[in-house]
Amino acid sequence: MADGRVRRNLRTLATLWTINGILRLVEVCGMMIFGTVFFPFMRGWGRGMVWPFGGRWGMDIPFLGGLFSVGIFLGLFGVLHLVLAWGLFERAPWARMLGLVIGFLALLRFPLGTALGIYTLWVLLPEESGREYDRLAQGDVRMNSEAVSP
């Protein structure tokens, strides 16, 4: 099983998650910058909670909490996508489980998130994929320890 599903698709999957994370962060920055310009009622200046680095970003819309709060929440997902991509590139043991969780959540973001979620689950979900990923991760651990020892 030298050329299994995980080995063939892991680099592509990690690259797609990297691109998705970067695009998510660009989207969030755009929403936070331009959204407050075009929808000033969502800024919440003068009301609500005070953030530690200055400015008052409030709760003008009770269920949203202002664009800044929503942007921080969505930005965390972008960072999480980049962490997942890094873990997959490094074949970290925890990255498969994180990939499965984020892959299931990505199914909700139609159409591109759904496609990436399906691809992620196709690569990482089957039991054989789990065993193959564990072998790849263990192989990297052995190779790294051999490179360190004289």
Disulfide bonds with the S-S distance in Angstrom:
none
